[in-house]
Amino acid sequence: MGVQLLNRSTRSVTLTDAGVRYLERVTVILDGLDDANRSVSESGGAPRGRLRVSMPTAFASMHVAPAMGQFMRAYPKISLDLRMEDGVVNLVEDRVDVAVRIGVLETASLIARRLAPNRRLICASPRYLSEHGSPDHPNDLTRHNCLCFTFEDGDRTWRLEKGGDAHAIRVDGTMVANNSEVLRQAATDGAGIVMLPSWLVGEDIRAGRLIQLMPGWIAGHRETDSAIHAVYLPNRRGSQKVRAFVDHLIQRFGASPYWDEGLD
């Protein structure tokens, strides 16, 4: 082509500016070719082949695993490769066909289909509430032992909204953890107040192990779509096995998932 695409040294090879532009354009073309090949190869008969799926550990064990028996009976020619991991995987590098992600999506480069809402609830055990009382307003949380999920930026702000009245409360407590199941167990043992997703604590609330607090207050902001999504690369758009898997989860969960039944 008459231009230099690579910078070579004794230690590394890097792209030139022209190389970067060329790679971006060629990748689109190759992705389209892969998509076309996949669409044609899967067009005859039922969905088939290996399907690699990445999912958060707790959500997978509680809600995806119970749905897999029915899925495998419906699609016996699909071979599932399920990977439970709480980090955000790179779908290209890890050769993942579809990933389940929870929260606000931070990239527009993937195709996303909404599986279910991701409601977060403030709750505590009857034991904790009998000893320390129940908060009635977000400002009351500053006087309670709040067990917090550990974010990379160390933020311990809980945001709640009710009828346009929004509060950002800096909470504190005797435990932080990067695992939501650990926080749930501590809360059911009476250690403090937690803000956790309804898919994790819904059954505890229905069974009375946890009490939902401050009904009517919405955790988070209405303008952010903190939901549960299935995401995949654009070159998987025509994949029958990806579509079958995502459709199966949408049918099982939906806009009003079973884990929200009976909750405020």
C-alpha positions as a Python dict, from the first residue, in 0.01 Angstrom:
ca = {
    (1, 'M'): (0, 0, 0),
    (2, 'G'): (303, 225, 7),
    (3, 'V'): (266, 328, 373),
    (4, 'Q'): (418, 201, 697),
    (5, 'L'): (164, 18, 917),
    (6, 'L'): (395, -106, 1194),
    (7, 'N'): (668, 38, 1412),
    (8, 'R'): (918, -236, 1490),
    (9, 'S'): (1185, -233, 1759),
    (10, 'T'): (1394, -503, 1925),
    (11, 'R'): (1136, -524, 2206),
    (12, 'S'): (795, -456, 2056),
    (13, 'V'): (576, -400, 1752),
    (14, 'T'): (323, -114, 1757),
    (15, 'L'): (82, 32, 1504),
    (16, 'T'): (146, 357, 1324),
    (17, 'D'): (-142, 606, 1289),
    (18, 'A'): (-210, 462, 945),
    (19, 'G'): (-200, 113, 1093),
    (20, 'V'): (-458, 205, 1355),
    (21, 'R'): (-695, 344, 1090),
    (22, 'Y'): (-644, 39, 867),
    (23, 'L'): (-706, -205, 1155),
    (24, 'E'): (-1029, -30, 1251),
    (25, 'R'): (-1167, -52, 896),
    (26, 'V'): (-1052, -409, 833),
    (27, 'T'): (-1192, -530, 1166),
    (28, 'V'): (-1538, -408, 1064),
    (29, 'I'): (-1510, -595, 735),
    (30, 'L'): (-1392, -919, 899),
    (31, 'D'): (-1663, -898, 1165),
    (32, 'G'): (-1920, -863, 890),
    (33, 'L'): (-1776, -1164, 710),
    (34, 'D'): (-1785, -1370, 1031),
    (35, 'D'): (-2145, -1263, 1087),
    (36, 'A'): (-2241, -1362, 732),
    (37, 'N'): (-2069, -1700, 763),
    (38, 'R'): (-2231, -1767, 1099),
    (39, 'S'): (-2575, -1666, 974),
    (40, 'V'): (-2553, -1902, 678),
    (41, 'S'): (-2403, -2194, 874),
    (42, 'E'): (-2674, -2169, 1141),
    (43, 'S'): (-2961, -2108, 901),
    (44, 'G'): (-3039, -2473, 847),
    (45, 'G'): (-3225, -2644, 1129),
    (46, 'A'): (-3214, -2584, 1504),
    (47, 'P'): (-2950, -2368, 1679),
    (48, 'R'): (-2631, -2564, 1734),
    (49, 'G'): (-2269, -2542, 1842),
    (50, 'R'): (-2083, -2426, 2151),
    (51, 'L'): (-2216, -2118, 2329),
    (52, 'R'): (-1979, -1948, 2572),
    (53, 'V'): (-2159, -1732, 2831),
    (54, 'S'): (-2012, -1508, 3102),
    (55, 'M'): (-2226, -1422, 3408),
    (56, 'P'): (-2190, -1273, 3757),
    (57, 'T'): (-2144, -1555, 4007),
    (58, 'A'): (-2432, -1491, 4248),
    (59, 'F'): (-2691, -1410, 3981),
    (60, 'A'): (-2586, -1713, 3776),
    (61, 'S'): (-2620, -1958, 4064),
    (62, 'M'): (-2951, -1814, 4188),
    (63, 'H'): (-3137, -1737, 3868),
    (64, 'V'): (-2963, -1860, 3552),
    (65, 'A'): (-2865, -2210, 3663),
    (66, 'P'): (-3227, -2310, 3744),
    (67, 'A'): (-3326, -2212, 3388),
    (68, 'M'): (-3058, -2413, 3210),
    (69, 'G'): (-3223, -2755, 3230),
    (70, 'Q'): (-3524, -2635, 3035),
    (71, 'F'): (-3298, -2454, 2787),
    (72, 'M'): (-3087, -2764, 2719),
    (73, 'R'): (-3396, -2976, 2667),
    (74, 'A'): (-3530, -2720, 2420),
    (75, 'Y'): (-3197, -2688, 2234),
    (76, 'P'): (-3012, -3019, 2263),
    (77, 'K'): (-2768, -2930, 1983),
    (78, 'I'): (-2625, -2631, 2176),
    (79, 'S'): (-2325, -2705, 2396),
    (80, 'L'): (-2307, -2458, 2686),
    (81, 'D'): (-1978, -2323, 2824),
    (82, 'L'): (-2083, -2119, 3130),
    (83, 'R'): (-1830, -1896, 3303),
    (84, 'M'): (-1910, -1741, 3639),
    (85, 'E'): (-1698, -1432, 3701),
    (86, 'D'): (-1772, -1100, 3868),
    (87, 'G'): (-1529, -890, 3665),
    (88, 'V'): (-1614, -734, 3328),
    (89, 'V'): (-1471, -966, 3065),
    (90, 'N'): (-1346, -868, 2723),
    (91, 'L'): (-1579, -1049, 2484),
    (92, 'V'): (-1322, -1047, 2202),
    (93, 'E'): (-1015, -1160, 2397),
    (94, 'D'): (-1206, -1422, 2600),
    (95, 'R'): (-1407, -1541, 2297),
    (96, 'V'): (-1735, -1495, 2482),
    (97, 'D'): (-2053, -1517, 2275),
    (98, 'V'): (-2283, -1343, 2523),
    (99, 'A'): (-2240, -1190, 2869),
    (100, 'V'): (-2494, -1109, 3139),
    (101, 'R'): (-2416, -773, 3297),
    (102, 'I'): (-2586, -597, 3587),
    (103, 'G'): (-2598, -221, 3630),
    (104, 'V'): (-2561, 77, 3400),
    (105, 'L'): (-2391, -19, 3073),
    (106, 'E'): (-2076, 181, 3009),
    (107, 'T'): (-2014, 98, 2644),
    (108, 'A'): (-2207, 155, 2325),
    (109, 'S'): (-1993, -82, 2119),
    (110, 'L'): (-2198, -388, 2218),
    (111, 'I'): (-2552, -492, 2136),
    (112, 'A'): (-2756, -502, 2458),
    (113, 'R'): (-3092, -664, 2528),
    (114, 'R'): (-3267, -589, 2855),
    (115, 'L'): (-3343, -904, 3054),
    (116, 'A'): (-3499, -756, 3368),
    (117, 'P'): (-3495, -453, 3598),
    (118, 'N'): (-3229, -433, 3867),
    (119, 'R'): (-3406, -291, 4174),
    (120, 'R'): (-3199, -223, 4484),
    (121, 'L'): (-3362, -230, 4827),
    (122, 'I'): (-3268, -101, 5170),
    (123, 'C'): (-3319, -378, 5426),
    (124, 'A'): (-3211, -514, 5764),
    (125, 'S'): (-3292, -809, 5988),
    (126, 'P'): (-3564, -800, 6255),
    (127, 'R'): (-3288, -845, 6516),
    (128, 'Y'): (-3099, -536, 6405),
    (129, 'L'): (-3416, -326, 6390),
    (130, 'S'): (-3527, -434, 6737),
    (131, 'E'): (-3191, -322, 6878),
    (132, 'H'): (-3134, -4, 6678),
    (133, 'G'): (-3470, 110, 6542),
    (134, 'S'): (-3580, 160, 6183),
    (135, 'P'): (-3483, 455, 5959),
    (136, 'D'): (-3783, 641, 5817),
    (137, 'H'): (-3595, 891, 5599),
    (138, 'P'): (-3267, 872, 5403),
    (139, 'N'): (-3104, 1117, 5647),
    (140, 'D'): (-3163, 865, 5927),
    (141, 'L'): (-2915, 627, 5761),
    (142, 'T'): (-2623, 834, 5888),
    (143, 'R'): (-2705, 713, 6242),
    (144, 'H'): (-2703, 343, 6146),
    (145, 'N'): (-2442, 77, 6077),
    (146, 'C'): (-2455, 47, 5697),
    (147, 'L'): (-2278, -246, 5534),
    (148, 'C'): (-2141, -131, 5198),
    (149, 'F'): (-2036, -285, 4872),
    (150, 'T'): (-1678, -191, 4785),
    (151, 'F'): (-1643, 11, 4464),
    (152, 'E'): (-1308, 90, 4303),
    (153, 'D'): (-1341, 460, 4386),
    (154, 'G'): (-1429, 387, 4750),
    (155, 'D'): (-1762, 566, 4720),
    (156, 'R'): (-2007, 494, 5005),
    (157, 'T'): (-2286, 720, 4886),
    (158, 'W'): (-2639, 581, 4878),
    (159, 'R'): (-2874, 772, 4647),
    (160, 'L'): (-3247, 759, 4707),
    (161, 'E'): (-3540, 932, 4542),
    (162, 'K'): (-3910, 967, 4615),
    (163, 'G'): (-4148, 1180, 4414),
    (164, 'G'): (-3871, 1408, 4288),
    (165, 'D'): (-3715, 1441, 4636),
    (166, 'A'): (-3359, 1311, 4587),
    (167, 'H'): (-3094, 1252, 4852),
    (168, 'A'): (-2729, 1146, 4829),
    (169, 'I'): (-2636, 1009, 5171),
    (170, 'R'): (-2279, 934, 5276),
    (171, 'V'): (-2314, 620, 5488),
    (172, 'D'): (-2066, 441, 5710),
    (173, 'G'): (-2041, 113, 5893),
    (174, 'T'): (-1825, -164, 6029),
    (175, 'M'): (-1802, -371, 5710),
    (176, 'V'): (-1729, -324, 5343),
    (177, 'A'): (-1706, -613, 5098),
    (178, 'N'): (-1669, -670, 4725),
    (179, 'N'): (-1912, -961, 4739),
    (180, 'S'): (-2284, -901, 4771),
    (181, 'E'): (-2354, -1246, 4916),
    (182, 'V'): (-2123, -1172, 5209),
    (183, 'L'): (-2315, -850, 5279),
    (184, 'R'): (-2647, -1034, 5256),
    (185, 'Q'): (-2532, -1295, 5509),
    (186, 'A'): (-2407, -1029, 5749),
    (187, 'A'): (-2737, -844, 5723),
    (188, 'T'): (-2946, -1156, 5791),
    (189, 'D'): (-2724, -1218, 6096),
    (190, 'G'): (-2819, -875, 6231),
    (191, 'A'): (-2494, -688, 6161),
    (192, 'G'): (-2643, -382, 5992),
    (193, 'I'): (-2840, -225, 5707),
    (194, 'V'): (-2766, -310, 5343),
    (195, 'M'): (-2862, -187, 4998),
    (196, 'L'): (-2881, -494, 4777),
    (197, 'P'): (-3063, -600, 4458),
    (198, 'S'): (-3406, -754, 4491),
    (199, 'W'): (-3294, -1060, 4294),
    (200, 'L'): (-3056, -1134, 4584),
    (201, 'V'): (-3269, -1047, 4889),
    (202, 'G'): (-3626, -1093, 4762),
    (203, 'E'): (-3664, -1441, 4909),
    (204, 'D'): (-3516, -1327, 5242),
    (205, 'I'): (-3773, -1048, 5262),
    (206, 'R'): (-4064, -1280, 5180),
    (207, 'A'): (-3938, -1528, 5443),
    (208, 'G'): (-3901, -1255, 5708),
    (209, 'R'): (-3524, -1290, 5744),
    (210, 'L'): (-3490, -932, 5621),
    (211, 'I'): (-3728, -636, 5642),
    (212, 'Q'): (-3761, -392, 5353),
    (213, 'L'): (-3707, -37, 5483),
    (214, 'M'): (-3832, 303, 5370),
    (215, 'P'): (-4096, 180, 5122),
    (216, 'G'): (-4154, 419, 4836),
    (217, 'W'): (-3794, 537, 4822),
    (218, 'I'): (-3617, 432, 4503),
    (219, 'A'): (-3248, 346, 4525),
    (220, 'G'): (-3054, 515, 4246),
    (221, 'H'): (-3179, 761, 3983),
    (222, 'R'): (-3471, 724, 3746),
    (223, 'E'): (-3266, 857, 3456),
    (224, 'T'): (-3010, 577, 3478),
    (225, 'D'): (-3112, 238, 3345),
    (226, 'S'): (-2959, 12, 3608),
    (227, 'A'): (-3088, -312, 3465),
    (228, 'I'): (-2982, -667, 3386),
    (229, 'H'): (-2871, -697, 3024),
    (230, 'A'): (-2742, -958, 2786),
    (231, 'V'): (-2465, -808, 2574),
    (232, 'Y'): (-2285, -942, 2271),
    (233, 'L'): (-2065, -827, 1986),
    (234, 'P'): (-2223, -691, 1667),
    (235, 'N'): (-2087, -991, 1474),
    (236, 'R'): (-2308, -1219, 1689),
    (237, 'R'): (-2623, -1039, 1578),
    (238, 'G'): (-2721, -1317, 1340),
    (239, 'S'): (-2633, -1605, 1573),
    (240, 'Q'): (-2933, -1832, 1633),
    (241, 'K'): (-2780, -1984, 1946),
    (242, 'V'): (-2722, -1639, 2102),
    (243, 'R'): (-3075, -1533, 2017),
    (244, 'A'): (-3218, -1855, 2160),
    (245, 'F'): (-3030, -1812, 2489),
    (246, 'V'): (-3124, -1446, 2532),
    (247, 'D'): (-3488, -1506, 2439),
    (248, 'H'): (-3504, -1787, 2694),
    (249, 'L'): (-3384, -1559, 2976),
    (250, 'I'): (-3617, -1276, 2872),
    (251, 'Q'): (-3911, -1515, 2880),
    (252, 'R'): (-3810, -1642, 3225),
    (253, 'F'): (-3742, -1300, 3382),
    (254, 'G'): (-3919, -1019, 3197),
    (255, 'A'): (-4026, -672, 3305),
    (256, 'S'): (-4181, -803, 3629),
    (257, 'P'): (-3948, -1084, 3738),
    (258, 'Y'): (-4055, -1349, 3985),
    (259, 'W'): (-3801, -1233, 4246),
    (260, 'D'): (-3995, -906, 4287),
    (261, 'E'): (-4324, -1073, 4373),
    (262, 'G'): (-4470, -946, 4699),
    (263, 'L'): (-4216, -666, 4740),
    (264, 'D'): (-4296, -297, 4769),
}
